[in-house]
Amino acid sequence: MKKYSPIGELGAFAKEYAESLAQTAGHITCIVDKDQIIAVSGGGKKELFEKHISPEMERCLSQRTTVVANRSDSNYVPILEDDSADSYNHQLITPIISEGDVMGAIIFLSQDKKMGEIEGKLAQTAAGFLGKQMEQ
């Protein structure tokens, strides 16, 4: 039996949205619910799609704050339970909030490009949009 995921209900829409974000941002883009990665685009699909998120990622979501980090930073968050597949050096994580509850996150990952203000605004816009979609 599969656990209910409000973001998972957006299925094909989340996949298309991740593809659009990946093309715009130029980074691997993941959309996660509170348990697993539900959409991946821009590369890394095999090692990321439908994998369970790490306990650190769960804590990150519960804190409701955007994280921009490099692998060497103290605030870097392993995305997956098995960090060996999480071989990305730069990340941006923005929570998706709907009706006051955290539903998941938009994640940008990159091997060699740092995340900046533009990626931050793009992820905030995407998270806000998905949060509104779930309210309807």
Number of C-alpha atoms within 10 A of each C-alpha: 3 4 7 9 17 16 23 20 12 16 14 12 14 20 18 15 21 25 19 15 23 20 14 11 17 15 24 23 30 29 29 29 24 19 18 22 24 26 26 27 23 20 15 17 16 10 14 21 17 15 18 19 21 18 15 15 22 18 11 21 24 15 11 17 11 18 18 22 18 22 15 9 11 8 12 19 24 21 28 21 16 12 13 10 14 16 15 20 17 21 25 24 28 27 29 29 21 20 10 8 12 17 24 32 30 26 25 29 27 20 14 11 14 16 19 10 9 10 19 18 12 16 25 19 15 21 23 16 14 24 24 14 12 16 10 6
